[in-house]
């Protein structure tokens, strides 16, 4: 059983489905289901990873450390990933999530382009 299957049956299914629908509304984003999480990526890298953990739905942004200044509601202090936590009663702010997703997509492209430029220096 994948984490996706567990999330669909969890108390957070409503928010999980809403965020999933939002992510998949972008043509460049694809979904990957595994036993630990459901991840959403473009051709340049991970955008978001989601999973329920205890009493929250964790939405982890792959380039979160670069998003944190612009989006201070992101939590975490690791090297790369930052998180949003949703409790069952929390509503999804679609406008905010869209802004975060779109910024993540740009950061993925920027990171790829920088790697390509370094090859030619």
FENSULQUI-V693533 format. One record per helix or strand. SS is the DSSP state (a for helix, b for strand). FROM is the first residue (numbers start at 0). TO is the last residue. Records with the same first field share a line. If there is no record, write none. Layout:
BEGIN
SS=FROM-TO ; FROM-TO
END
This chain:
BEGIN
a=2-8 ; 12-23 ; 63-66 ; 93-118
b=29-32 ; 37-41 ; 44-52 ; 55-60 ; 74-74 ; 81-85
END
